[in-house]
Amino acid sequence: TRLIYSRHWTGFARGLTVFIFIFQAVCILIVAQHLDWIADPFVRYACAFVAVQFGILASLVFFLIAGKHVRVRRERARGVRIRKLQSLVCDAAGRKAALHAAGKWPDEFLTVAEEALLALKGSARDRVAGLVENSAPYPGLLRRTNHRNPGRAIRAVSLLGHLENPGARAAVRRALDHRIEAVRQAA
């Protein structure tokens, strides 16, 4: 998704379209040369077109299934990391281990921290807020409120909105000047 929000996206999309068209045309020509036993050129190129389309669709299906398999495995591993972080965040004596894990798995830590900040009250909430403020991903979170990708900026604003320190409040105020309306609304 980083590419979509890049200033190079339109040029990349046009280039990709031209590349796909040329790739498909070259494949059709190559397959048509291998079908030289078909005398009629119209039928030969029609068969080549169908064969290339079938090959492209079969490869797309294969890559979609393989991608889904990889994604399921990654999500399973991410779920294990989130459960481990949840137990570390809940353990008051495990502050050092939680901070170490936050540096190792920042995205999962921020997910767990946001859920905890929403669910907890009182001293337990203050302890989690202190973990977030002392964690390795916190400085990046402060900068992310002005991120080009609105999803990342909204997530940062949402999490920082639960913290009550001046740095978090200032980062949320900076998001009020974001170029995307949704981020300004979140702030």
C-alpha positions in Angstrom: 0.0 0.0 0.0 3.0 2.3 0.3 3.2 2.5 -3.4 -0.4 3.7 -3.8 0.3 6.7 -1.7 3.6 7.5 -3.4 3.9 10.4 -5.8 5.2 7.8 -8.4 2.0 5.8 -8.4 0.4 7.1 -11.6 3.6 6.6 -13.6 4.1 3.1 -12.1 0.4 2.2 -13.0 0.9 3.4 -16.6 4.2 1.6 -17.0 2.7 -1.6 -15.5 -0.2 -1.5 -17.9 2.1 -1.1 -20.9 4.4 -3.9 -19.6 1.5 -6.3 -19.2 0.2 -5.5 -22.7 3.6 -6.1 -24.3 4.2 -9.2 -22.2 0.9 -10.7 -23.3 1.5 -9.8 -27.0 5.0 -11.4 -26.9 3.6 -14.5 -25.2 0.9 -14.8 -27.9 3.4 -14.5 -30.7 5.7 -17.1 -29.1 2.9 -19.6 -28.6 1.6 -18.9 -32.1 5.0 -19.8 -33.5 4.8 -23.2 -31.7 1.4 -23.8 -33.2 2.7 -23.8 -36.7 0.9 -27.1 -37.4 -2.4 -25.0 -37.6 -2.6 -23.8 -41.2 -5.2 -21.0 -40.7 -3.4 -17.9 -39.1 -6.6 -16.6 -37.6 -7.3 -20.0 -35.8 -3.6 -20.2 -34.9 -3.5 -16.8 -33.2 -6.9 -17.4 -31.6 -5.7 -20.7 -30.1 -2.5 -18.9 -29.0 -4.5 -16.2 -27.3 -6.7 -18.7 -25.5 -3.6 -20.7 -24.4 -1.9 -17.6 -23.1 -5.0 -16.4 -21.3 -5.4 -19.8 -19.7 -1.7 -19.8 -18.6 -2.0 -16.3 -17.2 -5.2 -17.1 -15.3 -3.8 -20.4 -14.0 -0.7 -18.7 -12.7 -2.8 -16.0 -11.1 -4.8 -18.6 -9.3 -1.7 -20.4 -8.2 -0.1 -17.2 -6.8 -3.4 -16.2 -5.1 -3.5 -19.6 -3.4 0.2 -19.4 -2.4 -0.2 -15.9 -1.2 -3.2 -16.8 0.9 -1.3 -19.7 2.4 1.6 -17.4 3.3 -0.8 -14.8 4.8 -2.5 -17.4 6.9 0.8 -18.6 8.3 1.9 -15.1 9.0 -1.4 -14.2 10.7 -1.1 -17.3 12.9 2.4 -16.3 13.9 1.2 -12.7 14.5 -1.6 -14.1 16.7 0.9 -16.0 18.8 3.0 -12.9 19.2 0.0 -10.8 20.2 -1.0 -13.4 22.9 2.5 -13.4 24.2 2.5 -9.6 24.4 -0.9 -9.5 26.1 0.5 -11.7 28.8 3.6 -9.5 29.2 1.6 -6.3 29.3 -0.8 -7.8 31.9 2.1 -8.9 34.1 3.2 -5.9 36.2 6.5 -7.6 37.0 7.3 -8.1 33.3 7.9 -4.5 32.3 11.4 -5.1 31.1 10.4 -8.1 29.0 7.4 -6.2 27.6 9.6 -3.3 26.5 12.0 -5.7 24.9 9.2 -7.4 23.1 7.9 -4.0 22.0 11.1 -3.3 20.2 11.1 -6.8 18.7 7.4 -6.7 17.5 6.4 -3.0 17.4 3.2 -3.4 15.3 1.8 -6.2 17.5 2.8 -4.2 20.7 0.9 -1.1 19.5 -2.1 -3.3 18.8 -2.1 -4.8 22.2 -1.4 -1.4 23.9 -4.3 0.2 22.1 -6.7 -2.6 23.2 -5.4 -2.4 26.7 -5.8 1.4 26.9 -9.4 1.1 25.7 -10.2 -1.7 28.2 -8.3 -0.7 31.3 -9.0 2.0 33.9 -7.0 3.5 36.8 -3.5 2.4 37.7 -3.4 -0.5 35.2 -4.2 1.9 32.4 -1.5 4.3 33.6 1.0 1.4 33.7 0.2 0.5 30.1 0.4 4.1 29.0 3.9 4.3 30.7 4.9 1.2 28.8 3.9 2.8 25.5 5.7 6.0 26.3 8.9 4.2 27.2 8.7 1.7 24.3 10.9 1.7 21.2 8.0 2.3 18.7 6.8 5.4 20.6 9.0 8.0 18.8 8.0 6.6 15.4 4.4 6.7 16.5 4.7 10.5 17.3 6.1 11.1 13.7 3.5 8.8 12.1 0.6 11.3 12.7 1.8 13.1 9.6 2.4 10.0 7.5 1.5 10.1 3.8 -0.6 6.9 4.2 -3.8 7.9 6.0 -4.3 4.5 7.5 -1.1 4.7 9.4 -1.7 8.3 10.4 -5.2 7.5 11.7 -3.9 4.5 13.7 -1.2 6.7 15.3 -3.7 9.5 16.1 -6.1 6.9 17.6 -3.4 5.4 19.9 -1.9 8.7 20.9 -5.3 10.1 21.7 -5.5 7.6 24.6 -2.3 9.0 26.1 -2.3 12.1 28.3 1.3 13.3 28.0 2.2 16.6 26.2 4.2 15.0 23.4 1.3 12.8 22.4 -1.1 15.7 22.5 1.2 17.8 20.4 1.5 15.0 17.8 -2.3 14.8 17.7 -2.6 18.5 17.2 -0.1 18.4 14.3 -2.4 15.8 12.7 -5.1 18.5 12.5 -3.1 20.0 9.6 -2.9 16.7 7.6 -3.7 16.9 4.0 -6.3 14.1 4.2 -9.7 14.9 5.7 -10.1 11.5 7.4 -6.9 12.0 9.4 -8.0 15.5 10.5 -11.4 14.1 11.6 -9.6 11.4 13.6 -7.5 14.0 15.3 
